[in-house]
């Protein structure tokens, strides 16, 4: 199993690139260097047609974003490589007189020692796990990742990250510990993860099983998280009717079928009614998600239940997908608070112009209301039609 598939991530001390005893000719220095990245342009339009300025955001808005992340990986010695990543990100929110904001950053740098049996990475790099977000703007930390590949069809990993940009609850430490076992037994792929964030959650255990056969696919997963330290003291039995338990469980399942370019799927997710926290970021990559806008409203929300269906068709260089999500959630524990009912319908289409250049379009209609009618509340008073266009060149 490739390390990239496990993806808990990468690292490097920035000064590592200057530790050579003598300079080498340019042609020799760049030999073996791998360069990867993308150039991506996005235009997004949001229109809150029903509620106007009473919502937390303006009735309508446009944003324009240009992102250019580039990663260099270079050989240092046998089994030893070093890497560094740079990002350029420019964004304009479209409001009259709003200045464009853009800058270059170096968010990751690492050194890796790897053999077919084991590997070790040290530095600052992506924290790729079921709870966090990958990608050029995703979750990162300073630390190490070790993997062991000595058991056939299985990879075992352990990692520690400090100074992370993950802060799920606004309290506690950002030091994160994680361990994982990923492999397969016959046709069934299995994952088991354990994580701990100092003074935030005592433990979080994630398990997943998935299988695919003759066009059919099935995935099931569950996560249990137990609060700790400052997070527990703030959120559990704090006298304001917040969390009535310090431990909660999330589960999700989805099934699909694909043949001759056609695909259909359906699934459901359910969050805990007493302690709803299960993700460290709403954009996490590992958990089953429903819709495009919906998960920002139901992630880590009391008794959130999402039921979704989707269908798609791909032919030649074209693709189109449609989906529908029905959800409910509460703003207090034990289903005692106001009940949120929400629906989202979306369509997205794409055209792959070439191997490296892709165009995509996305339109989503989201509407949320409280039982008994609409209310003037930032939590419920939400209606948004969202359009996105993306041009992506990858290399």
Secondary structure, DSSP 8 states (H G I E B T S, - for coil): --HHHH-------GGGGG--SS---HHHHTTT-EEEEEEEEEEEEEE-TTTGGGSSS-SEEEEEEEEEEEEEEEEEETTEEEEEEEEEEEEE---TT---EEEEEEEEEEEEEE-SSEEEEEEEEE--STTS--STTS-EEEEEEEEE--STTEEEEEEEEES-S--SSSSS---EEEEEEEEEETTEEEEEEEEEETTTEEEEEEEEEEEEETTEEEEEEEEEEEE-HHHHHHHBS-SSS-BS-SEEEEEEEEEEEEETTEEEEEEEEE--SS-----SSTT-SSS---TTTHHHHHTT-EEEEEEEEEEEEEETTEEEEEEEEEEEEESSGGG-S-EEEEEEEEEEEEEE-SSSEEEEEEEEEEEEEETTB--S-TTT-EEEEEEEEEEEEE-
